[in-house]
Amino acid sequence: MASMDSEQSFHTSLDELMMAIEDRLDEVDIDIDVDGGDGQLILTFLSGSQIVVSRQPAQREVWVAAKSGGFHLHREKAAWLCATTGETLDVLLNRVVSEQAGLEVQAFMGIGAELAQ
């Protein structure tokens, strides 16, 4: 069982990760509505499609739901890695946001790595 300190540290890192994702979205020159709350970020595109980034503390994971599928990411060393694709969180977010926006997005490079320590 995880110690209270490591649990608090994990929750703090998830808070920081969600804020960092939201900050990076502010830098994207695409009209994306971002709604945060209840441990998740909902990104809504002009087309009406959505991406949901949610924390899953019981599993110690971050989940990303997009048109192209559902992705479960776990911390491994200094990165969040997708169990299905092997992508890091930054690569995955760049890909799914690009797919749904219809434009290439590279705003998320490096995100999550610095917070996965």
Phi and psi in degrees as GROMACS dihedral restraints (atoms count N, CA, C in turn):
[ dihedral_restraints ]
;  ai    aj    ak    al  type     phi  dphi    fc
    3     4     5     6     1   -72.5    20    10
    4     5     6     7     1   146.6    20    10
    6     7     8     9     1   -73.5    20    10
    7     8     9    10     1   160.9    20    10
    9    10    11    12     1   -61.7    20    10
   10    11    12    13     1   -37.6    20    10
   12    13    14    15     1   -63.0    20    10
   13    14    15    16     1   -44.1    20    10
   15    16    17    18     1   -69.7    20    10
   16    17    18    19     1   -33.4    20    10
   18    19    20    21     1   -64.7    20    10
   19    20    21    22     1   -45.8    20    10
   21    22    23    24     1   -63.7    20    10
   22    23    24    25     1   -40.7    20    10
   24    25    26    27     1   -62.8    20    10
   25    26    27    28     1   -41.1    20    10
   27    28    29    30     1   -63.4    20    10
   28    29    30    31     1   -46.5    20    10
   30    31    32    33     1   -63.6    20    10
   31    32    33    34     1   -39.3    20    10
   33    34    35    36     1   -63.6    20    10
   34    35    36    37     1   -42.4    20    10
   36    37    38    39     1   -66.1    20    10
   37    38    39    40     1   -34.6    20    10
   39    40    41    42     1   -67.5    20    10
   40    41    42    43     1   -40.4    20    10
   42    43    44    45     1   -58.9    20    10
   43    44    45    46     1   -46.7    20    10
   45    46    47    48     1   -64.0    20    10
   46    47    48    49     1   -38.6    20    10
   48    49    50    51     1   -64.0    20    10
   49    50    51    52     1   -46.9    20    10
   51    52    53    54     1   -62.6    20    10
   52    53    54    55     1   -40.6    20    10
   54    55    56    57     1   -65.7    20    10
   55    56    57    58     1   -39.7    20    10
   57    58    59    60     1   -65.1    20    10
   58    59    60    61     1   -40.6    20    10
   60    61    62    63     1   -62.1    20    10
   61    62    63    64     1   -45.7    20    10
   63    64    65    66     1   -62.2    20    10
   64    65    66    67     1   -42.0    20    10
   66    67    68    69     1   -61.9    20    10
   67    68    69    70     1   -42.1    20    10
   69    70    71    72     1   -65.9    20    10
   70    71    72    73     1   -34.8    20    10
   72    73    74    75     1   -65.0    20    10
   73    74    75    76     1   -31.5    20    10
   75    76    77    78     1   -63.7    20    10
   76    77    78    79     1   -25.0    20    10
   78    79    80    81     1   -86.8    20    10
   79    80    81    82     1   -12.2    20    10
   81    82    83    84     1   -79.7    20    10
   82    83    84    85     1   133.5    20    10
   84    85    86    87     1   -88.6    20    10
   85    86    87    88     1    50.2    20    10
   87    88    89    90     1  -134.0    20    10
   88    89    90    91     1   142.4    20    10
   90    91    92    93     1   -78.2    20    10
   91    92    93    94     1    98.6    20    10
   93    94    95    96     1  -125.2    20    10
   94    95    96    97     1   124.1    20    10
   96    97    98    99     1   -85.1    20    10
   97    98    99   100     1   127.6    20    10
   99   100   101   102     1  -114.9    20    10
  100   101   102   103     1   124.4    20    10
  102   103   104   105     1  -123.0    20    10
  103   104   105   106     1   119.8    20    10
  105   106   107   108     1  -112.3    20    10
  106   107   108   109     1   147.3    20    10
  108   109   110   111     1   157.0    20    10
  109   110   111   112     1   160.1    20    10
  111   112   113   114     1    53.3    20    10
  112   113   114   115     1    35.1    20    10
  114   115   116   117     1    76.6    20    10
  115   116   117   118     1    18.3    20    10
  117   118   119   120     1  -145.0    20    10
  118   119   120   121     1   161.7    20    10
  120   121   122   123     1  -117.5    20    10
  121   122   123   124     1   130.4    20    10
  123   124   125   126     1  -111.9    20    10
  124   125   126   127     1   118.8    20    10
  126   127   128   129     1  -102.3    20    10
  127   128   129   130     1   119.0    20    10
  129   130   131   132     1  -113.5    20    10
  130   131   132   133     1   126.2    20    10
  132   133   134   135     1   -94.6    20    10
  133   134   135   136     1   163.3    20    10
  135   136   137   138     1   -54.4    20    10
  136   137   138   139     1   -32.2    20    10
  138   139   140   141     1   -69.9    20    10
  139   140   141   142     1   -12.4    20    10
  141   142   143   144     1    94.5    20    10
  142   143   144   145     1   -10.7    20    10
  144   145   146   147     1   -71.4    20    10
  145   146   147   148     1   157.4    20    10
  147   148   149   150     1  -132.9    20    10
  148   149   150   151     1   154.7    20    10
  150   151   152   153     1  -123.3    20    10
  151   152   153   154     1   134.3    20    10
  153   154   155   156     1  -117.5    20    10
  154   155   156   157     1   125.5    20    10
  156   157   158   159     1  -110.3    20    10
  157   158   159   160     1   118.4    20    10
  159   160   161   162     1  -131.3    20    10
  160   161   162   163     1   147.7    20    10
  162   163   164   165     1   -87.5    20    10
  163   164   165   166     1   142.0    20    10
  165   166   167   168     1  -129.4    20    10
  166   167   168   169     1    78.8    20    10
  168   169   170   171     1   -63.6    20    10
  169   170   171   172     1   -32.3    20    10
  171   172   173   174     1   -63.3    20    10
  172   173   174   175     1   -35.5    20    10
  174   175   176   177     1   -91.7    20    10
  175   176   177   178     1    -7.5    20    10
  177   178   179   180     1    57.9    20    10
  178   179   180   181     1    46.0    20    10
  180   181   182   183     1  -132.9    20    10
  181   182   183   184     1   167.4    20    10
  183   184   185   186     1  -119.2    20    10
  184   185   186   187     1   132.8    20    10
  186   187   188   189     1  -111.7    20    10
  187   188   189   190     1   141.6    20    10
  189   190   191   192     1  -124.4    20    10
  190   191   192   193     1   122.7    20    10
  192   193   194   195     1  -110.8    20    10
  193   194   195   196     1   124.4    20    10
  195   196   197   198     1  -140.3    20    10
  196   197   198   199     1   174.4    20    10
  198   199   200   201     1   -56.5    20    10
  199   200   201   202     1   -35.7    20    10
  201   202   203   204     1   -82.1    20    10
  202   203   204   205     1    -2.7    20    10
  204   205   206   207     1   143.2    20    10
  205   206   207   208     1  -177.1    20    10
  207   208   209   210     1  -109.3    20    10
  208   209   210   211     1   136.1    20    10
  210   211   212   213     1  -129.7    20    10
  211   212   213   214     1   130.4    20    10
  213   214   215   216     1  -108.2    20    10
  214   215   216   217     1   125.0    20    10
  216   217   218   219     1  -116.6    20    10
  217   218   219   220     1   138.2    20    10
  219   220   221   222     1  -125.1    20    10
  220   221   222   223     1   156.5    20    10
  222   223   224   225     1   -78.3    20    10
  223   224   225   226     1   132.3    20    10
  225   226   227   228     1  -140.1    20    10
  226   227   228   229     1   114.2    20    10
  228   229   230   231     1    55.0    20    10
  229   230   231   232     1  -117.5    20    10
  231   232   233   234     1  -105.7    20    10
  232   233   234   235     1    30.6    20    10
  234   235   236   237     1  -151.0    20    10
  235   236   237   238     1   157.8    20    10
  237   238   239   240     1   -93.8    20    10
  238   239   240   241     1   122.3    20    10
  240   241   242   243     1  -117.3    20    10
  241   242   243   244     1   139.2    20    10
  243   244   245   246     1   -80.3    20    10
  244   245   246   247     1   129.1    20    10
  246   247   248   249     1   -66.9    20    10
  247   248   249   250     1   -28.3    20    10
  249   250   251   252     1   -87.8    20    10
  250   251   252   253     1   -49.3    20    10
  252   253   254   255     1   -99.0    20    10
  253   254   255   256     1   -18.9    20    10
  255   256   257   258     1    80.5    20    10
  256   257   258   259     1    -0.2    20    10
  258   259   260   261     1   -72.0    20    10
  259   260   261   262     1   149.5    20    10
  261   262   263   264     1   -79.1    20    10
  262   263   264   265     1   163.1    20    10
  264   265   266   267     1   -57.1    20    10
  265   266   267   268     1   -42.9    20    10
  267   268   269   270     1   -63.3    20    10
  268   269   270   271     1   -42.7    20    10
  270   271   272   273     1   -65.8    20    10
  271   272   273   274     1   -43.4    20    10
  273   274   275   276     1   -61.7    20    10
  274   275   276   277     1   -47.5    20    10
  276   277   278   279     1   -63.7    20    10
  277   278   279   280     1   -42.9    20    10
  279   280   281   282     1   -58.2    20    10
  280   281   282   283     1   -42.4    20    10
  282   283   284   285     1   -67.3    20    10
  283   284   285   286     1   -52.6    20    10
  285   286   287   288     1   -70.1    20    10
  286   287   288   289     1   -35.2    20    10
  288   289   290   291     1   -67.4    20    10
  289   290   291   292     1   -41.6    20    10
  291   292   293   294     1   -60.3    20    10
  292   293   294   295     1   -45.7    20    10
  294   295   296   297     1   -59.3    20    10
  295   296   297   298     1   -44.9    20    10
  297   298   299   300     1   -82.0    20    10
  298   299   300   301     1   -25.5    20    10
  300   301   302   303     1   -85.4    20    10
  301   302   303   304     1   -21.8    20    10
  303   304   305   306     1    76.7    20    10
  304   305   306   307     1    15.2    20    10
  306   307   308   309     1  -138.6    20    10
  307   308   309   310     1   149.3    20    10
  309   310   311   312     1   -72.1    20    10
  310   311   312   313     1   129.5    20    10
  312   313   314   315     1  -122.1    20    10
  313   314   315   316     1   132.5    20    10
  315   316   317   318     1  -128.6    20    10
  316   317   318   319     1    26.0    20    10
  318   319   320   321     1   -73.3    20    10
  319   320   321   322     1   -16.1    20    10
  321   322   323   324     1  -101.5    20    10
  322   323   324   325     1     6.2    20    10
  324   325   326   327     1   -54.7    20    10
  325   326   327   328     1   128.0    20    10
  327   328   329   330     1    85.7    20    10
  328   329   330   331     1   -10.2    20    10
  330   331   332   333     1   -68.2    20    10
  331   332   333   334     1   140.6    20    10
  333   334   335   336     1    90.5    20    10
  334   335   336   337     1   -34.6    20    10
  336   337   338   339     1   -63.5    20    10
  337   338   339   340     1   -45.1    20    10
  339   340   341   342     1   -71.4    20    10
  340   341   342   343     1   -19.2    20    10
  342   343   344   345     1   -98.9    20    10
  343   344   345   346     1    -5.1    20    10
  345   346   347   348     1   -93.0    20    10
  346   347   348   349     1     9.3    20    10
